[in-house]
């Protein structure tokens, strides 16, 4: 196979892993999130939560479900280098978290940062071997009003009844 074609396929597959991670995080799906990591010897450093990939997935999704009403990630550009069955990637992201009200006050946390990842190709599939989440900037705002809430838009959910999950065929698990 032409090396350029192989590189394009590798980049595409790595970006799919990045998107799957964000989807699992946003939906609070620990099993799906754990599936993107290279097993028990992988590691994720997200500041307050630092653990092996599978343990990180369980702990982080529990935090998400306990503390937030909704979470969304938007991925930006990824710079990816592939060397055989290893790869490095720096991916810019925006994260939005609507926090559950504390003392009657809802808040929206916005985080701009980067995922700095080392990937390994294991059994033909790319997996995250080591991740460090970098915070470039963040802000937390009080939610004073939500004008869109009354406009008849379908609500998002974290369960199997979510329209997006149903369309792409992902049955969410907790």
HUVEN-V993892 format. One record per backbone hydrogen bond with DSSP energy under -0.5 kcal/mol. NH is the residue of the N-H (numbers start at 0). CO is the residue of the C=O. If there is no record, write none. Layout:
# HUVEN-V993892
NH&CO + NH&CO
This chain:
# HUVEN-V993892
5&1 + 6&2 + 7&3 + 8&4 + 9&5 + 10&6 + 11&7 + 12&8 + 13&9 + 14&10 + 15&11 + 16&12 + 17&13 + 18&14 + 19&15 + 20&16 + 21&17 + 22&18 + 23&19 + 24&20 + 25&21 + 26&22 + 27&23 + 27&24 + 28&23 + 29&27 + 32&28 + 33&29 + 34&30 + 35&32 + 36&33 + 37&127 + 38&36 + 40&37 + 41&38 + 42&128 + 43&50 + 44&130 + 45&43 + 45&48 + 47&45 + 48&45 + 49&47 + 50&43 + 52&38 + 55&51 + 56&52 + 57&53 + 58&54 + 59&55 + 60&56 + 61&57 + 62&58 + 63&59 + 64&60 + 65&61 + 66&62 + 67&63 + 68&97 + 69&97 + 70&25 + 71&95 + 73&93 + 75&91 + 78&89 + 79&77 + 80&87 + 82&85 + 85&82 + 86&118 + 87&80 + 88&116 + 89&78 + 90&114 + 91&76 + 92&112 + 93&73 + 94&110 + 95&71 + 96&108 + 97&69 + 98&96 + 98&106 + 99&66 + 101&104 + 104&101 + 105&103 + 106&98 + 107&140 + 108&96 + 109&138 + 110&94 + 111&136 + 112&92 + 113&133 + 114&90 + 115&113 + 115&131 + 116&88 + 116&114 + 117&129 + 118&86 + 119&126 + 120&84 + 121&119 + 121&124 + 124&121 + 126&119 + 127&35 + 128&117 + 128&126 + 129&117 + 130&42 + 131&115 + 132&44 + 133&113 + 133&131 + 135&111 + 135&133 + 136&111 + 138&109 + 140&107 + 142&105 + 143&141 + 148&145 + 149&146 + 150&147 + 161&158 + 165&161 + 166&162 + 167&163 + 168&164 + 169&164 + 170&168 + 171&169
